[in-house]
Amino acid sequence: MADLPNAVIKRLIAKHGDGMRVSGTAIDRAVAAAEDYVGRLAREAHASAVADKRKTIMDSDIDKAREKIG
């Protein structure tokens, strides 16, 4: 089961897709892709925080992770 709500992803796709309708399977794939991205982002941010000897992920860690993974 997905951690991100389908409704949120559907709303974002519709918003950025000029209001176009979205199929259920497309939403499922988008949810999986978003969760994959957030997972990679979290792992990179965690590594950045650990490298700086912190136990808290900061906004700078997220920024570095975004630069690294795109």
N, CA, C and O atoms as a GROMACS GRO file, in nm:
protein
  280
    1MET      N    1   0.084  -0.119   0.000
    1MET     CA    2   0.000   0.000   0.000
    1MET      C    3   0.088   0.125   0.000
    1MET      O    4   0.193   0.130   0.065
    2ALA      N    5   0.044   0.223  -0.073
    2ALA     CA    6   0.120   0.347  -0.087
    2ALA      C    7   0.109   0.434   0.038
    2ALA      O    8   0.007   0.432   0.108
    3ASP      N    9   0.214   0.508   0.065
    3ASP     CA   10   0.214   0.601   0.178
    3ASP      C   11   0.154   0.736   0.140
    3ASP      O   12   0.092   0.803   0.223
    4LEU      N   13   0.172   0.775   0.014
    4LEU     CA   14   0.116   0.903  -0.032
    4LEU      C   15  -0.029   0.881  -0.078
    4LEU      O   16  -0.058   0.784  -0.148
    5PRO      N   17  -0.118   0.970  -0.039
    5PRO     CA   18  -0.258   0.956  -0.082
    5PRO      C   19  -0.274   0.979  -0.233
    5PRO      O   20  -0.219   1.075  -0.288
    6ASN      N   21  -0.348   0.892  -0.297
    6ASN     CA   22  -0.374   0.907  -0.441
    6ASN      C   23  -0.436   1.042  -0.473
    6ASN      O   24  -0.402   1.102  -0.575
    7ALA      N   25  -0.525   1.090  -0.387
    7ALA     CA   26  -0.595   1.216  -0.414
    7ALA      C   27  -0.497   1.333  -0.426
    7ALA      O   28  -0.516   1.422  -0.509
    8VAL      N   29  -0.394   1.333  -0.345
    8VAL     CA   30  -0.295   1.442  -0.349
    8VAL      C   31  -0.221   1.438  -0.483
    8VAL      O   32  -0.204   1.541  -0.547
    9ILE      N   33  -0.177   1.320  -0.522
    9ILE     CA   34  -0.104   1.306  -0.648
    9ILE      C   35  -0.194   1.340  -0.766
    9ILE      O   36  -0.152   1.408  -0.859
   10LYS      N   37  -0.317   1.293  -0.761
   10LYS     CA   38  -0.413   1.322  -0.868
   10LYS      C   39  -0.434   1.473  -0.881
   10LYS      O   40  -0.436   1.527  -0.992
   11ARG      N   41  -0.449   1.541  -0.769
   11ARG     CA   42  -0.469   1.686  -0.769
   11ARG      C   43  -0.347   1.758  -0.827
   11ARG      O   44  -0.362   1.853  -0.904
   12LEU      N   45  -0.228   1.713  -0.790
   12LEU     CA   46  -0.106   1.776  -0.842
   12LEU      C   47  -0.091   1.754  -0.992
   12LEU      O   48  -0.053   1.846  -1.066
   13ILE      N   49  -0.120   1.633  -1.037
   13ILE     CA   50  -0.110   1.606  -1.181
   13ILE      C   51  -0.212   1.690  -1.257
   13ILE      O   52  -0.179   1.748  -1.361
   14ALA      N   53  -0.334   1.695  -1.207
   14ALA     CA   54  -0.437   1.775  -1.274
   14ALA      C   55  -0.399   1.923  -1.275
   14ALA      O   56  -0.418   1.992  -1.376
   15LYS      N   57  -0.347   1.971  -1.164
   15LYS     CA   58  -0.308   2.112  -1.154
   15LYS      C   59  -0.198   2.147  -1.254
   15LYS      O   60  -0.205   2.250  -1.321
   16HIS      N   61  -0.098   2.061  -1.264
   16HIS     CA   62   0.015   2.090  -1.351
   16HIS      C   63  -0.005   2.034  -1.491
   16HIS      O   64   0.078   2.056  -1.580
   17GLY      N   65  -0.113   1.961  -1.511
   17GLY     CA   66  -0.144   1.905  -1.642
   17GLY      C   67  -0.260   1.977  -1.708
   17GLY      O   68  -0.332   1.920  -1.789
   18ASP      N   69  -0.278   2.104  -1.672
   18ASP     CA   70  -0.381   2.189  -1.732
   18ASP      C   71  -0.522   2.133  -1.714
   18ASP      O   72  -0.607   2.146  -1.802
   19GLY      N   73  -0.547   2.071  -1.597
   19GLY     CA   74  -0.680   2.023  -1.564
   19GLY      C   75  -0.721   1.894  -1.632
   19GLY      O   76  -0.836   1.852  -1.620
   20MET      N   77  -0.630   1.830  -1.703
   20MET     CA   78  -0.661   1.707  -1.774
   20MET      C   79  -0.694   1.596  -1.674
   20MET      O   80  -0.636   1.589  -1.566
   21ARG      N   81  -0.788   1.509  -1.711
   21ARG     CA   82  -0.822   1.395  -1.627
   21ARG      C   83  -0.706   1.296  -1.624
   21ARG      O   84  -0.623   1.294  -1.715
   22VAL      N   85  -0.702   1.215  -1.519
   22VAL     CA   86  -0.592   1.121  -1.500
   22VAL      C   87  -0.649   0.983  -1.472
   22VAL      O   88  -0.737   0.968  -1.386
   23SER      N   89  -0.600   0.882  -1.542
   23SER     CA   90  -0.650   0.746  -1.521
   23SER      C   91  -0.600   0.690  -1.388
   23SER      O   92  -0.500   0.737  -1.333
   24GLY      N   93  -0.669   0.592  -1.338
   24GLY     CA   94  -0.631   0.529  -1.211
   24GLY      C   95  -0.493   0.466  -1.215
   24GLY      O   96  -0.416   0.477  -1.120
   25THR      N   97  -0.462   0.400  -1.327
   25THR     CA   98  -0.330   0.338  -1.337
   25THR      C   99  -0.219   0.442  -1.348
   25THR      O  100  -0.108   0.421  -1.299
   26ALA      N  101  -0.249   0.555  -1.412
   26ALA     CA  102  -0.150   0.663  -1.419
   26ALA      C  103  -0.125   0.721  -1.280
   26ALA      O  104  -0.011   0.753  -1.246
   27ILE      N  105  -0.230   0.734  -1.201
   27ILE     CA  106  -0.214   0.783  -1.064
   27ILE      C  107  -0.128   0.686  -0.984
   27ILE      O  108  -0.038   0.728  -0.911
   28ASP      N  109  -0.155   0.556  -0.997
   28ASP     CA  110  -0.076   0.455  -0.926
   28ASP      C  111   0.072   0.466  -0.962
   28ASP      O  112   0.158   0.458  -0.874
   29ARG      N  113   0.101   0.483  -1.090
   29ARG     CA  114   0.241   0.495  -1.133
   29ARG      C  115   0.304   0.624  -1.083
   29ARG      O  116   0.421   0.625  -1.043
   30ALA      N  117   0.227   0.731  -1.083
   30ALA     CA  118   0.279   0.859  -1.035
   30ALA      C  119   0.307   0.853  -0.885
   30ALA      O  120   0.406   0.907  -0.837
   31VAL      N  121   0.218   0.786  -0.811
   31VAL     CA  122   0.239   0.769  -0.666
   31VAL      C  123   0.367   0.690  -0.642
   31VAL      O  124   0.448   0.728  -0.558
   32ALA      N  125   0.386   0.581  -0.716
   32ALA     CA  126   0.507   0.500  -0.700
   32ALA      C  127   0.632   0.582  -0.733
   32ALA      O  128   0.732   0.574  -0.663
   33ALA      N  129   0.625   0.661  -0.840
   33ALA     CA  130   0.739   0.744  -0.878
   33ALA      C  131   0.769   0.850  -0.773
   33ALA      O  132   0.885   0.875  -0.740
   34ALA      N  133   0.664   0.913  -0.721
   34ALA     CA  134   0.682   1.016  -0.618
   34ALA      C  135   0.742   0.956  -0.491
   34ALA      O  136   0.831   1.015  -0.430
   35GLU      N  137   0.693   0.839  -0.451
   35GLU     CA  138   0.747   0.774  -0.332
   35GLU      C  139   0.892   0.733  -0.352
   35GLU      O  140   0.973   0.742  -0.260
   36ASP      N  141   0.925   0.688  -0.472
   36ASP     CA  142   1.063   0.653  -0.503
   36ASP      C  143   1.153   0.776  -0.492
   36ASP      O  144   1.261   0.770  -0.434
   37TYR      N  145   1.107   0.888  -0.549
   37TYR     CA  146   1.185   1.012  -0.544
   37TYR      C  147   1.204   1.058  -0.399
   37TYR      O  148   1.315   1.094  -0.360
   38VAL      N  149   1.098   1.058  -0.322
   38VAL     CA  150   1.108   1.104  -0.183
   38VAL      C  151   1.198   1.011  -0.103
   38VAL      O  152   1.273   1.056  -0.016
   39GLY      N  153   1.193   0.882  -0.132
   39GLY     CA  154   1.282   0.788  -0.065
   39GLY      C  155   1.428   0.817  -0.095
   39GLY      O  156   1.512   0.819  -0.004
   40ARG      N  157   1.460   0.840  -0.224
   40ARG     CA  158   1.598   0.874  -0.262
   40ARG      C  159   1.639   1.006  -0.199
   40ARG      O  160   1.752   1.020  -0.152
   41LEU      N  161   1.547   1.103  -0.199
   41LEU     CA  162   1.575   1.233  -0.138
   41LEU      C  163   1.606   1.217   0.011
   41LEU      O  164   1.701   1.277   0.061
   42ALA      N  165   1.528   1.136   0.079
   42ALA     CA  166   1.548   1.114   0.223
   42ALA      C  167   1.682   1.046   0.250
   42ALA      O  168   1.754   1.085   0.343
   43ARG      N  169   1.717   0.947   0.170
   43ARG     CA  170   1.845   0.878   0.191
   43ARG      C  171   1.963   0.972   0.169
   43ARG      O  172   2.060   0.970   0.246
   44GLU      N  173   1.956   1.054   0.065
   44GLU     CA  174   2.065   1.149   0.039
   44GLU      C  175   2.073   1.256   0.148
   44GLU      O  176   2.182   1.292   0.192
   45ALA      N  177   1.957   1.306   0.191
   45ALA     CA  178   1.954   1.407   0.298
   45ALA      C  179   2.008   1.348   0.428
   45ALA      O  180   2.081   1.414   0.502
   46HIS      N  181   1.972   1.224   0.455
   46HIS     CA  182   2.022   1.156   0.575
   46HIS      C  183   2.174   1.144   0.570
   46HIS      O  184   2.242   1.171   0.669
   47ALA      N  185   2.225   1.104   0.455
   47ALA     CA  186   2.370   1.092   0.440
   47ALA      C  187   2.440   1.225   0.461
   47ALA      O  188   2.548   1.231   0.521
   48SER      N  189   2.379   1.332   0.413
   48SER     CA  190   2.436   1.466   0.432
   48SER      C  191   2.439   1.503   0.580
   48SER      O  192   2.539   1.557   0.628
   49ALA      N  193   2.331   1.475   0.650
   49ALA     CA  194   2.325   1.507   0.793
   49ALA      C  195   2.427   1.425   0.871
   49ALA      O  196   2.495   1.478   0.959
   50VAL      N  197   2.439   1.297   0.839
   50VAL     CA  198   2.536   1.211   0.907
   50VAL      C  199   2.678   1.259   0.879
   50VAL      O  200   2.762   1.260   0.969
   51ALA      N  201   2.705   1.299   0.756
   51ALA     CA  202   2.838   1.349   0.720
   51ALA      C  203   2.873   1.474   0.800
   51ALA      O  204   2.990   1.498   0.831
   52ASP      N  205   2.772   1.553   0.833
   52ASP     CA  206   2.794   1.674   0.913
   52ASP      C  207   2.778   1.647   1.062
   52ASP      O  208   2.773   1.740   1.143
   53LYS      N  209   2.770   1.518   1.099
   53LYS     CA  210   2.760   1.474   1.239
   53LYS      C  211   2.639   1.531   1.311
   53LYS      O  212   2.646   1.575   1.426
   54ARG      N  213   2.524   1.530   1.238
   54ARG     CA  214   2.398   1.576   1.298
   54ARG      C  215   2.298   1.462   1.298
   54ARG      O  216   2.306   1.370   1.217
   55LYS      N  217   2.203   1.471   1.390
   55LYS     CA  218   2.095   1.372   1.397
   55LYS      C  219   1.966   1.427   1.338
   55LYS      O  220   1.863   1.360   1.338
   56THR      N  221   1.971   1.549   1.288
   56THR     CA  222   1.854   1.615   1.233
   56THR      C  223   1.879   1.651   1.088
   56THR      O  224   1.981   1.711   1.055
   57ILE      N  225   1.784   1.615   1.001
   57ILE     CA  226   1.792   1.655   0.861
   57ILE      C  227   1.745   1.800   0.852
   57ILE      O  228   1.635   1.833   0.896
   58MET      N  229   1.828   1.884   0.796
   58MET     CA  230   1.798   2.026   0.784
   58MET      C  231   1.761   2.059   0.639
   58MET      O  232   1.778   1.978   0.549
   59ASP      N  233   1.710   2.180   0.619
   59ASP     CA  234   1.673   2.222   0.484
   59ASP      C  235   1.793   2.219   0.389
   59ASP      O  236   1.778   2.191   0.270
   60SER      N  237   1.910   2.248   0.441
   60SER     CA  238   2.030   2.245   0.357
   60SER      C  239   2.059   2.103   0.308
   60SER      O  240   2.110   2.084   0.198
   61ASP      N  241   2.028   2.002   0.390
   61ASP     CA  242   2.046   1.863   0.350
   61ASP      C  243   1.951   1.828   0.235
   61ASP      O  244   1.989   1.758   0.141
   62ILE      N  245   1.828   1.876   0.244
   62ILE     CA  246   1.730   1.853   0.138
   62ILE      C  247   1.778   1.923   0.010
   62ILE      O  248   1.770   1.866  -0.099
   63ASP      N  249   1.827   2.045   0.023
   63ASP     CA  250   1.878   2.118  -0.094
   63ASP      C  251   1.992   2.044  -0.162
   63ASP      O  252   1.994   2.031  -0.284
   64LYS      N  253   2.087   1.994  -0.081
   64LYS     CA  254   2.200   1.920  -0.135
   64LYS      C  255   2.150   1.792  -0.204
   64LYS      O  256   2.198   1.757  -0.312
   65ALA      N  257   2.056   1.724  -0.141
   65ALA     CA  258   2.002   1.601  -0.198
   65ALA      C  259   1.932   1.627  -0.330
   65ALA      O  260   1.947   1.550  -0.424
   66ARG      N  261   1.856   1.735  -0.337
   66ARG     CA  262   1.788   1.770  -0.462
   66ARG      C  263   1.886   1.799  -0.574
   66ARG      O  264   1.864   1.759  -0.688
   67GLU      N  265   1.995   1.868  -0.541
   67GLU     CA  266   2.098   1.895  -0.641
   67GLU      C  267   2.162   1.767  -0.690
   67GLU      O  268   2.193   1.753  -0.808
   68LYS      N  269   2.181   1.674  -0.599
   68LYS     CA  270   2.250   1.550  -0.634
   68LYS      C  271   2.163   1.456  -0.718
   68LYS      O  272   2.210   1.398  -0.816
   69ILE      N  273   2.035   1.442  -0.681
   69ILE     CA  274   1.951   1.345  -0.752
   69ILE      C  275   1.864   1.406  -0.858
   69ILE      O  276   1.805   1.335  -0.940
   70GLY      N  277   1.855   1.537  -0.858
   70GLY     CA  278   1.778   1.605  -0.963
   70GLY      C  279   1.635   1.628  -0.934
   70GLY      O  280   1.563   1.685  -1.017
   0.00000   0.00000   0.00000
